[in-house]
Amino acid sequence: MMKLNDFQRYEATLRIPYEKYFELIYETKYLIEARLSPERCFIATKSFYGCNRRMAVEKATTWYSKYLKDVLGAPHKTMRLNDPMGEVVYEEGFVCTELCNKYLDEETIERLLDEAEGDLGVDESKGDGTLAPCSVKRLKRRRKQETILNDRLIQSTGGTIYYKMKELIEGKSGRLKVRKVKLASKSLEKAEREIIRRGLNKFEKFTSGKVNSEHCRNLTPKAA
């Protein structure tokens, strides 16, 4: 029985090898809507409902393990799940191993790699039999050259602008740490207005407990 908060539909796609499909039939495990593709494998789909993609992945893998795993093997070998709500987003702190970010379909992977601007690649590992491999993985590469727009704003080679926030490290007297916050704006003028609109400059924690007033004056919103 579907719960009230399980309102979003997610579509699982299964690519079943030709011989394996007939093994399913022999085991009286039918996927009625499966169709034969030009690559000589059967394509089947099944809908799952959940309040978020993580829940949908849990439901899909539970169903697969119960009905299909004995014949088709681990779910990551044949099953992918779409991302209709755009929940899988590359941002600071993105974790490849999160369940929400696994079993990604090709369209979602392509979008995610574009957002990552070279930080991610397709994970082609086979897994260890117990844990499913990730859909994407972090790449070890040379640090990208960034453009410094001013003392707090930098721009990546892909055009994304980041605001550098400074915070006092607890227990480390006088030491500050810097973290980058991704902005939606694509120009310096709009980025400055976005910082004020989102109040990012008010969240900084310095030893004095006050916001850098000089910096705030420099970022006074300009006329649109």
Secondary structure, DSSP 8 states (H G I E B T S, - for coil): ---TT--EEEEEEEEEEHHHHHHHHHTT---TT-EE-TTSEEEEEEEEEESSHHHHHHHHHHHHHHHTHHHH-SGGGTEEE--TT------TT--TTSGGGSSB-HHHHHHHHHHHTTSEEE------SSS---SEEE--------EE-SSSEEE-TTS-EEEEEEEE-TTSTT-EEEEEEE-S--SHHHHHHHHHHHTGGGS-B-TTSS--HHHHHHT-----
